[in-house]
Amino acid sequence: MPESEDPMADPIFNTPSFEAYDLLMNRRSVKTRDMCEPGPDRETLEKILAAGMRVPDHGKLAPWRFIVLTGDARARLGKVITDGLIAEWETSQKTAEKMSGYATQSPALIIAVYSPNDSRPIPEWEQQLSTGAACQNMLVAATALGYAAQWLTGWASYSKYVAKALKMTKQEKIAGFMFFGSHSRQPTERPRPDPADHVTWGWPADAVE
Ligand SMILES: Cc1cc2nc3c(=O)[nH]c(=O)nc-3n(C[C@H](O)[C@H](O)[C@H](O)COP(=O)(O)O)c2cc1C
């Protein structure tokens, strides 16, 4: 049999990786306030982004784009958020300034932007799911590479002011502010759903009207 036809040639398939499964079962977010230096360097961020883009994507639309902020660029986002709070909510300068540190909470920030693509008739819902998968893959990849990560949204992700400053189109939405760094203390575990409460084995009983 030629090597290319050998079903065992690609070690990803048919070979269990208990390490990968353990990572999935133990991964958890680290709160941004518990993040510290060092953050992932450029090469590591590229790896995280590459994993983010390697997700199921109906129609191969790649309905996302990513804005990477490190160093001083993060403070610029903090200023935009502060100004946006004042402009959109008439928040007082003093209160708004409390948000100026939002983007500098971690050494690196990736803004995951949902960017729908209408070149093929794929429902937007599916494109959104693919974008969510990209965000999750980045969390998993960062953890695998030894970094802390957290996915946040909040007011700024829905702000027209912030969207305009980031040069987003009207169709685009912020799927998440993805924070990356090291962790300064052990993250606490949170209660996890009991699979029994969310799984039906076999045919579902009467549908709820
Ligand atoms: C789309 C999305 C937005 C979220 N936004 C926030 C947020 O703004 N603030 C927050 O405390 N948690 C937010 N979370 C929850 C955290 O990312 C995360 O689920 C939680 O901190 C712990 O989950 P984990 O340990 O499984 O990562 C968000 C989650 C998702 C999926």
The ligand as an SDF file (V2000), in Angstrom:
LIG
                    3D

 31 33  0  0  0  0  0  0  0  0999 V2000
  -19.1990   35.4990   24.2490 C   0  0  0  0  0  0  0  0  0  0  0  0
  -18.7610   35.5000   25.6870 C   0  0  0  0  0  0  0  0  0  0  0  0
  -18.6300   36.6850   26.3620 C   0  0  0  0  0  0  0  0  0  0  0  0
  -18.2640   36.7120   27.6940 C   0  0  0  0  0  0  0  0  0  0  0  0
  -18.1590   37.9090   28.3140 N   0  0  0  0  0  0  0  0  0  0  0  0
  -17.8380   37.9480   29.6180 C   0  0  0  0  0  0  0  0  0  0  0  0
  -17.7320   39.1900   30.2950 C   0  0  0  0  0  0  0  0  0  0  0  0
  -17.8900   40.2520   29.7050 O   0  0  0  0  0  0  0  0  0  0  0  0
  -17.4510   39.1610   31.6310 N   0  0  0  0  0  0  0  0  0  0  0  0
  -17.2510   37.9790   32.3080 C   0  0  0  0  0  0  0  0  0  0  0  0
  -17.0060   38.0020   33.5060 O   0  0  0  0  0  0  0  0  0  0  0  0
  -17.3090   36.7910   31.6720 N   0  0  0  0  0  0  0  0  0  0  0  0
  -17.5990   36.7400   30.3580 C   0  0  0  0  0  0  0  0  0  0  0  0
  -17.6640   35.5460   29.7090 N   0  0  0  0  0  0  0  0  0  0  0  0
  -17.3870   34.3090   30.4740 C   0  0  0  0  0  0  0  0  0  0  0  0
  -15.9260   33.9800   30.5330 C   0  0  0  0  0  0  0  0  0  0  0  0
  -15.2540   34.1070   29.3090 O   0  0  0  0  0  0  0  0  0  0  0  0
  -15.7230   32.5130   30.9570 C   0  0  0  0  0  0  0  0  0  0  0  0
  -16.7260   31.7230   30.4590 O   0  0  0  0  0  0  0  0  0  0  0  0
  -15.7170   32.3540   32.4160 C   0  0  0  0  0  0  0  0  0  0  0  0
  -14.8680   33.3120   32.9230 O   0  0  0  0  0  0  0  0  0  0  0  0
  -15.2060   30.9820   32.8770 C   0  0  0  0  0  0  0  0  0  0  0  0
  -15.2820   29.9970   31.9310 O   0  0  0  0  0  0  0  0  0  0  0  0
  -14.0660   29.0280   31.5810 P   0  0  0  0  0  0  0  0  0  0  0  0
  -13.2750   28.8100   32.8270 O   0  0  0  0  0  0  0  0  0  0  0  0
  -14.6990   27.7770   31.0730 O   0  0  0  0  0  0  0  0  0  0  0  0
  -13.2680   29.6830   30.4920 O   0  0  0  0  0  0  0  0  0  0  0  0
  -17.9980   35.4980   28.3660 C   0  0  0  0  0  0  0  0  0  0  0  0
  -18.0970   34.2930   27.6710 C   0  0  0  0  0  0  0  0  0  0  0  0
  -18.4760   34.2810   26.3540 C   0  0  0  0  0  0  0  0  0  0  0  0
  -18.5740   32.9590   25.6390 C   0  0  0  0  0  0  0  0  0  0  0  0
  1  2  1  0
  2  3  1  0
  2 30  2  0
  3  4  2  0
  4  5  1  0
  4 28  1  0
  5  6  2  0
  6  7  1  0
  6 13  1  0
  7  8  2  0
  7  9  1  0
  9 10  1  0
 10 11  2  0
 10 12  1  0
 12 13  2  0
 13 14  1  0
 14 15  1  0
 14 28  1  0
 15 16  1  0
 16 17  1  0
 16 18  1  0
 18 19  1  0
 18 20  1  0
 20 21  1  0
 20 22  1  0
 22 23  1  0
 23 24  1  0
 24 25  2  0
 24 26  1  0
 24 27  1  0
 28 29  2  0
 29 30  1  0
 30 31  1  0
M  END
$$$$
